[in-house]
Amino acid sequence: MKEIMGLIYTGENDARLRELTVTRAIAAMPVAGRYRVIDFLVSSMVNGGMKNIGVITQKNYHSLMDHLGSGKEWDLHGKNDGLHILPPFLTRENVGLYPGLLDALRSNSNFLVRSKQEYLVLSNSNIIYNAHLDELFRYYKDTGADITLLYTKDPDMKRDEFGTYLAIDKTEIVTDIEVEPTHPSYDNTYMQVMVIRRELLKELVDKAVSHGQHSMDRDILLRLVQDKTAKINAFEYKGKCWQIDSVQSYFRFNMEILDPKMRKGLFRDELPVFTKVRDEMPAYYGDDCTVINSLVADGCQIEGTVENSVLFRGVKIAPGAHVKNCIIMQDGQVHEGAYIENCILDKQSVIKRNAKLIGPEAYPIVIGKDVVI
């Protein structure tokens, strides 16, 4: 695995996540009580043996940079290779917003040129999974493909008018691709993870960008499949995965991860998920508190009732407060007598005494950062 490197693009469209991505990229979204979305991607690459990983950032990347730091938590802080954060190169023409993945790759071509690995795993950052990427790479080499795509048959990953879907024959060769169809015809959802030779990627990107093209899926993969100018096959990921592309999908992931079976499937012993560790006091549980089926991070103070909820570091639940089916990010507070249900509270948000907030389960209420209600 020394001959393969990783590259993560964090510039996905975040409009459907509303207030949650005003100050952060999707990759920096807090999940499961103590992690960020990007932790699962970087950990999968590190567990697969990759020592050279680049993270292409776009807008709102300060939170992401603070979290990744030097890459020490992922053992990516050595003298050679390591973790490379690639912020946008700002000019009058480039204001930090890439029209598409191809433009991001072109702008960071120096990183590709400097890297010494022959092969590359290219991934987007809005899908949570925990895969054996070394198995994906072995399959790629054994089959002699030019490009291997990672896909899932999970029906929850399908979206109308969004995503890329693959037609695959009996030998796992990709025979057709649908990009953002109104209603997907194929059950194989492309997980935006591919293995490709580094030199081939550079060649394809340079050629596409010089013709004014921006989309990797539509302008490169679809054309290669239709023209049959490259051997593109697919590798099935059989574990559970989640696409974080809306408030509803973010809420659903955190609620599903409360299920021990779901947690065991994602957090596997042979594939540990690493994250930035912050030293905090253990969570405090008051004498009269009630906590049912919840994830509670270090530094929390629980004196009220919490059920089916995810609490991040430093959250305070006052006596008489009731929190149900909620996600409360770092340093959130729920004061005495307040009742909240089906809500997402961003960092440092406060629910005052005796307030009552009840959102529908299918469309949870979102409270922005530092908001007091």
C-alpha positions as CSV (number, residue, x, y, z in Angstrom):
1,M,0.0,0.0,0.0
2,K,3.0,2.3,-0.1
3,E,2.3,2.9,-3.8
4,I,-1.1,4.4,-3.2
5,M,-2.1,7.8,-1.8
6,G,-5.4,9.4,-0.8
7,L,-7.1,12.6,-1.9
8,I,-10.4,14.0,-0.4
9,Y,-12.5,16.7,-1.9
10,T,-14.5,18.7,0.6
11,G,-16.3,21.2,-1.7
12,E,-19.8,19.5,-2.0
13,N,-22.9,21.6,-2.3
14,D,-24.1,22.2,1.3
15,A,-27.2,24.4,0.7
16,R,-29.6,21.7,2.0
17,L,-27.9,21.7,5.4
18,R,-28.9,25.3,6.0
19,E,-27.6,26.8,9.2
20,L,-25.4,23.8,10.0
21,T,-22.9,24.6,7.2
22,V,-22.9,28.4,7.5
23,T,-19.5,28.3,9.2
24,R,-18.2,24.8,8.4
25,A,-17.8,22.4,5.5
26,I,-19.8,19.1,5.4
27,A,-16.6,17.3,6.2
28,A,-16.3,19.2,9.5
29,M,-19.9,18.4,10.6
30,P,-19.9,16.9,14.2
31,V,-21.4,13.4,14.3
32,A,-21.9,10.6,16.8
33,G,-21.0,12.6,19.9
34,R,-17.3,13.1,19.4
35,Y,-16.4,12.7,15.7
36,R,-16.5,14.7,12.5
37,V,-17.6,13.3,9.1
38,I,-14.0,13.5,7.7
39,D,-12.7,11.2,10.5
40,F,-14.3,8.2,8.9
41,L,-12.7,8.9,5.5
42,V,-9.2,9.7,6.7
43,S,-9.3,6.7,9.1
44,S,-10.4,4.4,6.2
45,M,-7.4,5.6,4.2
46,V,-5.0,5.2,7.1
47,N,-6.3,1.7,7.9
48,G,-5.8,0.9,4.3
49,G,-2.1,1.7,4.6
50,M,-2.0,5.2,3.0
51,K,0.6,7.6,4.4
52,N,0.1,10.5,2.0
53,I,-3.3,12.1,2.1
54,G,-4.4,15.4,0.7
55,V,-7.6,17.3,1.7
56,I,-8.8,19.8,-0.9
57,T,-10.8,22.5,0.9
58,Q,-13.1,25.2,-0.5
59,K,-15.1,27.6,1.6
60,N,-15.6,27.6,5.4
61,Y,-12.6,25.4,6.0
62,H,-11.3,26.9,9.2
63,S,-13.1,24.4,11.4
64,L,-11.8,21.6,9.3
65,M,-8.2,22.8,9.5
66,D,-8.5,23.2,13.3
67,H,-9.8,19.7,13.6
68,L,-7.3,18.0,11.3
69,G,-4.3,20.0,12.5
70,S,-1.0,18.3,11.8
71,G,-2.6,14.9,11.3
72,K,-1.1,13.6,14.5
73,E,-4.2,11.7,15.6
74,W,-4.1,9.7,12.4
75,D,-0.3,9.2,12.5
76,L,0.2,11.4,9.5
77,H,2.7,13.9,10.9
78,G,6.0,12.3,9.8
79,K,8.8,13.9,7.8
80,N,7.8,12.2,4.6
81,D,4.3,12.4,3.1
82,G,1.7,12.8,5.8
83,L,-1.5,14.9,5.9
84,H,-1.7,17.9,3.5
85,I,-4.5,20.5,3.7
86,L,-4.9,22.2,0.3
87,P,-6.8,25.5,0.7
88,P,-8.1,27.3,-2.5
89,F,-5.5,29.4,-4.4
90,L,-7.2,32.8,-4.4
91,T,-6.8,35.1,-7.4
92,R,-9.1,37.7,-9.0
93,E,-10.6,35.0,-11.2
94,N,-10.7,32.3,-8.5
95,V,-12.6,33.5,-5.4
96,G,-12.3,30.2,-3.6
97,L,-15.3,28.4,-5.1
98,Y,-14.5,25.6,-7.5
99,P,-17.2,25.1,-10.2
100,G,-16.5,21.3,-9.9
101,L,-14.2,18.6,-8.8
102,L,-12.1,18.9,-12.0
103,D,-11.3,22.5,-11.3
104,A,-10.3,21.6,-7.8
105,L,-7.9,18.9,-9.0
106,R,-6.5,21.2,-11.7
107,S,-5.8,24.0,-9.1
108,N,-4.0,21.4,-6.9
109,S,-2.0,19.8,-9.7
110,N,1.2,20.6,-7.9
111,F,0.3,18.3,-5.1
112,L,-0.3,15.5,-7.6
113,V,3.0,16.3,-9.3
114,R,5.0,16.3,-6.1
115,S,3.5,13.0,-4.8
116,K,5.5,9.9,-5.5
117,Q,2.8,7.2,-5.3
118,E,1.7,5.6,-8.5
119,Y,-1.9,5.1,-7.6
120,L,-4.5,7.3,-5.9
121,V,-7.9,6.9,-4.1
122,L,-10.1,9.9,-4.8
123,S,-13.0,10.5,-2.5
124,N,-15.7,13.1,-1.8
125,S,-16.4,14.0,1.8
126,N,-20.1,13.8,2.5
127,I,-20.5,10.0,2.8
128,I,-19.9,8.2,6.0
129,Y,-18.5,4.7,5.7
130,N,-15.7,2.5,7.1
131,A,-14.3,0.3,4.3
132,H,-11.3,-2.0,3.7
133,L,-9.7,0.2,1.1
134,D,-6.8,-2.2,0.8
135,E,-9.3,-4.8,-0.5
136,L,-10.6,-2.2,-3.0
137,F,-7.0,-1.6,-4.2
138,R,-6.2,-5.3,-4.5
139,Y,-9.3,-5.8,-6.6
140,Y,-8.3,-2.8,-8.8
141,K,-4.9,-4.3,-9.5
142,D,-6.0,-7.9,-9.9
143,T,-8.6,-7.0,-12.5
144,G,-6.3,-4.7,-14.5
145,A,-8.9,-1.9,-14.7
146,D,-8.0,1.7,-15.5
147,I,-10.5,2.9,-12.9
148,T,-12.4,1.1,-10.2
149,L,-15.5,2.7,-8.6
150,L,-16.8,1.9,-5.1
151,Y,-20.6,1.5,-5.0
152,T,-23.4,0.3,-2.7
153,K,-26.8,-1.3,-3.2
154,D,-28.2,0.4,-0.1
155,P,-31.6,1.8,-1.2
156,D,-31.3,4.6,1.4
157,M,-28.4,6.1,-0.6
158,K,-30.6,6.8,-3.7
159,R,-31.8,10.3,-4.3
160,D,-34.1,11.7,-7.0
161,E,-32.3,14.3,-9.1
162,F,-29.1,13.8,-7.1
163,G,-26.2,11.3,-7.2
164,T,-24.6,9.0,-9.7
165,Y,-25.8,5.5,-10.5
166,L,-24.1,2.6,-12.3
167,A,-25.2,-0.2,-14.6
168,I,-22.9,-3.2,-14.0
169,D,-22.6,-6.4,-15.9
170,K,-21.8,-9.9,-14.5
171,T,-18.1,-9.2,-14.6
172,E,-18.5,-6.0,-12.6
173,I,-17.7,-3.8,-15.7
174,V,-19.6,-0.5,-15.7
175,T,-21.7,-0.4,-18.8
176,D,-23.7,2.8,-18.2
177,I,-23.8,5.7,-15.8
178,E,-26.7,8.0,-14.8
179,V,-25.7,11.4,-13.4
180,E,-28.4,13.2,-11.3
181,P,-31.4,11.4,-12.9
182,T,-34.9,12.5,-12.1
183,H,-35.6,8.9,-11.0
184,P,-32.6,6.5,-10.8
185,S,-33.0,3.5,-13.1
186,Y,-30.1,1.5,-11.4
187,D,-29.8,0.2,-7.9
188,N,-26.0,0.7,-7.7
189,T,-25.2,4.0,-6.1
190,Y,-21.7,5.3,-6.8
191,M,-20.1,6.3,-3.5
192,Q,-17.8,8.9,-5.0
193,V,-14.7,6.8,-4.3
194,M,-12.4,5.7,-7.1
195,V,-9.0,4.1,-7.6
196,I,-7.0,5.4,-10.5
197,R,-3.4,5.8,-11.6
198,R,-2.1,9.2,-10.6
199,E,-0.7,10.0,-14.1
200,L,-4.0,9.0,-15.8
201,L,-6.0,11.3,-13.5
202,K,-3.7,14.2,-14.3
203,E,-4.0,13.5,-18.0
204,L,-7.8,13.2,-17.8
205,V,-8.2,16.4,-15.7
206,D,-6.0,18.5,-17.9
207,K,-7.8,17.5,-21.0
208,A,-11.3,18.0,-19.5
209,V,-10.6,21.4,-18.0
210,S,-9.0,22.7,-21.2
211,H,-12.4,21.9,-22.9
212,G,-14.3,23.9,-20.2
213,Q,-15.6,20.8,-18.4
214,H,-16.2,20.7,-14.6
215,S,-17.9,17.4,-13.5
216,M,-15.9,14.3,-12.9
217,D,-18.9,12.0,-13.2
218,R,-20.6,13.6,-16.2
219,D,-17.6,14.9,-18.2
220,I,-15.1,12.1,-17.6
221,L,-16.6,8.9,-16.3
222,L,-19.7,9.0,-18.4
223,R,-17.7,9.8,-21.6
224,L,-15.2,7.0,-20.9
225,V,-17.9,4.5,-20.4
226,Q,-19.9,5.6,-23.5
227,D,-16.8,5.7,-25.7
228,K,-15.4,2.5,-24.3
229,T,-11.9,4.1,-24.2
230,A,-11.1,2.8,-20.7
231,K,-11.8,-0.2,-18.6
232,I,-14.0,0.9,-15.7
233,N,-15.2,-1.6,-13.2
234,A,-16.9,-1.5,-9.8
235,F,-16.4,-2.9,-6.4
236,E,-19.3,-3.4,-4.0
237,Y,-19.2,-2.0,-0.5
238,K,-21.4,-4.2,1.6
239,G,-21.4,-2.3,4.8
240,K,-23.8,0.4,5.9
241,C,-23.1,3.9,4.6
242,W,-24.8,7.3,5.1
243,Q,-24.9,10.3,2.8
244,I,-24.9,13.6,4.7
245,D,-26.5,15.9,2.2
246,S,-29.5,17.4,4.1
247,V,-30.7,18.2,7.6
248,Q,-32.9,15.1,7.5
249,S,-30.0,12.8,6.5
250,Y,-27.7,14.3,9.2
251,F,-30.4,13.8,11.8
252,R,-31.2,10.3,10.6
253,F,-27.6,9.2,10.8
254,N,-27.2,10.4,14.4
255,M,-30.4,8.8,15.5
256,E,-29.6,5.5,13.8
257,I,-26.1,5.4,15.4
258,L,-27.9,5.1,18.8
259,D,-28.7,1.5,17.8
260,P,-25.9,-0.7,19.1
261,K,-26.1,-2.9,16.0
262,M,-25.5,0.1,13.8
263,R,-22.6,1.3,15.9
264,K,-21.0,-2.1,15.9
265,G,-21.3,-2.2,12.1
266,L,-19.6,1.2,11.7
267,F,-17.1,1.1,14.5
268,R,-15.4,-2.2,13.8
269,D,-12.4,-3.5,15.9
270,E,-10.3,-4.1,12.8
271,L,-11.1,-0.7,11.4
272,P,-10.7,1.9,14.2
273,V,-12.0,5.4,13.7
274,F,-9.5,8.0,14.9
275,T,-10.4,11.6,15.8
276,K,-8.9,14.6,17.5
277,V,-8.8,13.9,21.2
278,R,-9.6,16.7,23.7
279,D,-9.0,16.2,27.4
280,E,-12.2,16.8,29.4
281,M,-13.6,15.8,32.7
282,P,-15.9,12.7,32.7
283,A,-19.6,13.3,32.2
284,Y,-21.5,14.2,35.4
285,Y,-24.8,12.6,36.1
286,G,-27.0,14.2,38.9
287,D,-28.8,12.2,41.5
288,D,-32.2,12.8,39.9
289,C,-31.3,12.6,36.2
290,T,-32.7,10.1,33.8
291,V,-30.7,9.0,30.7
292,I,-32.1,6.5,28.2
293,N,-30.4,5.2,25.0
294,S,-28.2,8.2,24.4
295,L,-24.6,9.1,23.5
296,V,-23.1,11.4,26.1
297,A,-19.6,12.9,25.5
298,D,-17.1,13.9,28.1
299,G,-17.6,17.2,30.0
300,C,-21.4,17.0,30.0
301,Q,-23.5,17.8,33.1
302,I,-26.8,15.9,33.1
303,E,-29.3,16.8,35.8
304,G,-32.6,16.5,33.8
305,T,-34.0,13.8,31.5
306,V,-32.3,12.8,28.2
307,E,-33.7,10.1,25.9
308,N,-32.7,9.0,22.4
309,S,-30.3,11.9,22.0
310,V,-26.7,12.7,21.1
311,L,-24.8,15.1,23.3
312,F,-21.4,16.5,22.5
313,R,-18.7,17.9,24.8
314,G,-19.7,20.3,27.6
315,V,-23.5,20.1,27.2
316,K,-25.5,21.1,30.3
317,I,-29.0,19.8,30.9
318,A,-30.5,21.5,34.0
319,P,-32.8,19.9,36.5
320,G,-36.3,19.6,35.2
321,A,-35.3,19.9,31.6
322,H,-36.3,17.2,29.1
323,V,-34.4,16.4,25.9
324,K,-35.9,13.8,23.5
325,N,-34.6,12.8,20.1
326,C,-32.2,15.7,19.9
327,I,-28.6,16.4,18.8
328,I,-26.9,19.0,21.0
329,M,-23.5,20.1,19.9
330,Q,-20.6,21.4,22.0
331,D,-21.4,23.6,25.0
332,G,-25.1,23.7,24.4
333,Q,-27.4,24.4,27.3
334,V,-31.0,23.5,28.2
335,H,-32.2,25.4,31.2
336,E,-34.7,24.4,33.9
337,G,-38.1,23.2,32.9
338,A,-37.4,23.4,29.1
339,Y,-38.7,20.7,26.8
340,I,-37.2,20.0,23.4
341,E,-37.9,17.2,20.9
342,N,-36.6,16.5,17.4
343,C,-34.2,19.4,17.5
344,I,-30.6,20.0,16.4
345,L,-28.8,22.6,18.5
346,D,-25.5,24.0,17.1
347,K,-22.5,25.0,19.3
348,Q,-23.1,27.3,22.3
349,S,-26.8,27.5,21.6
350,V,-29.1,28.0,24.7
351,I,-32.7,27.0,25.4
352,K,-33.9,29.2,28.2
353,R,-36.1,28.3,31.2
354,N,-39.5,26.7,30.5
355,A,-39.1,27.0,26.7
356,K,-40.8,24.4,24.6
357,L,-39.6,23.3,21.1
358,I,-41.1,20.3,19.3
359,G,-40.3,19.6,15.7
360,P,-41.6,16.9,13.4
361,E,-39.4,13.9,13.2
362,A,-39.2,14.1,9.4
363,Y,-38.1,17.8,9.5
364,P,-36.3,18.6,12.8
365,I,-35.9,22.1,14.1
366,V,-32.4,23.6,13.6
367,I,-31.0,26.2,16.1
368,G,-28.0,28.0,14.8
369,K,-24.7,28.6,16.5
370,D,-24.7,30.9,19.6
371,V,-28.5,31.4,19.3
372,V,-30.5,31.9,22.6
373,I,-34.2,31.0,22.7
